[in-house]
Amino acid sequence: MGIVQIILLAIALSIDAMTVSFSQGLLFKTNKRKTSFMLAFFFGFFQFLMPVIGYFCSLSVYNYLKVVNTWIIFCIFMFLGVKFIKEAFEEKEEKVCCLGLACLFTLAIATSIDALGAGISLCFSQVNIWFPAILIGIITFINSLIGFWGGFLFRRFSPKYLEILSGLILIGLAIKALV
């Protein structure tokens, strides 16, 4: 997996965090700077951590499954891509969170579960995990800030199209794995 694919993966994985940050930006009128950085830090850290966890958990089964690793990569990215596109068309409840530590922790885990699957795919792609994980964390941090401030500034912008785009990117990565 090359640098361009890793960047595209990082962007696609960061869309959930960006969308949640966007929705929070729509709601918060005070402590905007502190809130935006807290969200970005938590989202970025967990988006870094989850691929590392997925990667190292996969190492134990890699030798048994390396014969079908291309298909595993394809299936994981295809599943995530279709899931993102499907979720773009579902009605979502906009739930306001207090943004205490427990809330931030929960939101960060919820938005980074897909990154766990990406870590598994990176293991089967035989990519060293550290550079992609750091890049995923940094891009998520930046996109979370952009999302929060975008939500604050552009209160009528729909994150639906970002979710569809991220799904298409993941499907493209799935197809590339087979080629």
Stockholm file with secondary structure:
# STOCKHOLM 1.0

chainA/1-179         MGIVQIILLAIALSIDAMTVSFSQGLLFKTNKRKTSFMLAFFFGFFQFLMPVIGYFCSLSVYNYLKVVNTWIIFCIFMFLGVKFIKEAFEEKEEKVCCLGLACLFTLAIATSIDALGAGISLCFSQVNIWFPAILIGIITFINSLIGFWGGFLFRRFSPKYLEILSGLILIGLAIKALV
#=GR chainA/1-179 SS CCHHHHHHHHHHHHHHHHHHHHHHHHHCCSSHHHHHHHHHHHHHHHHHHHHHHHHHHHHHHHHHHGGGHHHHHHHHHHHHHHHHHHHHTSCCCCCCCCCCHHHHHHHHHHHHHHHHHHHHHHHHTTCCSHHHHHHHHHHHHHHHHHHHHHHHHCTTCCTHHHHHHHHHHHHHHHHHHHC
#=GC SS_cons         CCHHHHHHHHHHHHHHHHHHHHHHHHHCCSSHHHHHHHHHHHHHHHHHHHHHHHHHHHHHHHHHHGGGHHHHHHHHHHHHHHHHHHHHTSCCCCCCCCCCHHHHHHHHHHHHHHHHHHHHHHHHTTCCSHHHHHHHHHHHHHHHHHHHHHHHHCTTCCTHHHHHHHHHHHHHHHHHHHC
//
